[in-house]
Amino acid sequence: MIKNEQIVNKIVEGIQERKGKKITVVNLTRLNDAPCSYFVICEGDSNIHVNAVAISVKDYVSEKIHVKPYASDGFENAEWIAMDYGHVIVHVFQRHTREFYDIEHLWADADLQFIQDLN
């Protein structure tokens, strides 16, 4: 059985594959009313970049650990693409959309892990 942490790690690698920026892993496991166990949040520079990052995540996780998202949405305009891996939800934003929704602030009482950008 694949563990949530393994899925999170492969999602992060998939984001890094396409130079997704400002990756944050939000660990919600110790919160009672959380909608899932983890959010993985990142951003891209344009709708093309956001789309490429999201496709990379989907392909990378599928190839490496044979897990596919249950659902995904937002590919049409690529302002905010969300992918549902059950207990792990991925959010790939354009910068201005990420700043507007500010998901990290909403879940500030969770454990936040900020992952340094690759150069």
N, C-alpha and C positions, 0 to 999 in steps of 0.2 A: 504494500500500500504506500502510495506517495504521500509524504507529509506536507502540510501547508508551508513549512519553512523551506522545503526543497522547491516548491512552486515559486515562492517569493524570490529565492536566489536565482532561479532560471529566468524569471521575469526581469529582474535587475540586469542580468547579463544580456538579455534580448534588447533592453533599452540601451545599454551601453554599446551594443553592436552598431546602432545607428546614431550614436552620439546624442541620445536624449539628455536633457539637462536638468539640474537641480532635483535629483531623485530623492524622494523621502519615503521611507517605509514607516507606516503608522501601525503599530502593534496594538490592537484593540482587545486582546485576549483577556485582560484583567478587568475590563469594563462590563457591567451587567447587561445593559440594553444596546450593545453595539450591533449594527446590522450584519457584521461579518467579523472575521478574526484579524484580517490585515487589509489595509489599503496600500497600494504602491502608486505613488503620484510622481509625475515628471512633466516636463514641458519641452516643446519644440519651437523653432523660430518662425514657422510658417505652416499653412495647412498641408503643404507637401511634406514637410519634415515631420509633422505630427502623424500624418498618414503612414509614412515610412517607418516611424518608431513603432506604431501600433501593429503594423504588419510584421515587423521584425519580432516583436514579442510573441505574437500568435504562432509564427513559423518556428521560432527558436524553442519555445516551450514544447511545441508539438514534436519537433525533431529530437530534442534532448531527453525528455521524460514522458513523451507520448500522452500529454494532457492537452485537451482542447477546451476553449472557453465554452460555457453553457450558452452564453449570449454575448453579443457586442452591439454597440450602437454609436453613432456619431461619425461614421466614415463618410457620409454624404458631404458634410461641409468641413470636417476635421478641425473644428474649434475645440471640441472636447470629445474624445473617444473614450468610452468606458467598456471594459471587458470583464465579464463575470466568470471567475474560476471557482465558484462555490463559496468557500470561506475566504477567498482572496479576490479583491476587486482592484483592477488597474484603471487609473485615470491618466490619460495623456492629453495635456492641455496646450493651447497656445498661451503665451505668457500673460496677455491681458485678460483672458478668460480665467486663468488660474488665480490671478490677483483678485478678480471680481468675486469668485466663489469662496476663495480662501479656506479650503477644506481643512488644512492643517490647523488653523485657528479654531475651527469648530470642534476638533478632537484634540485640543491641546492637553487634556488630562490623560491622554494615552501616551505610550512610550513612542517617541519619535526618533527615528534614526536617519540622519542626513548623510547621503553618500556623495562623496566628492566626485565632481565631473572628471571624466577622462580627457586628456588633452589631445 
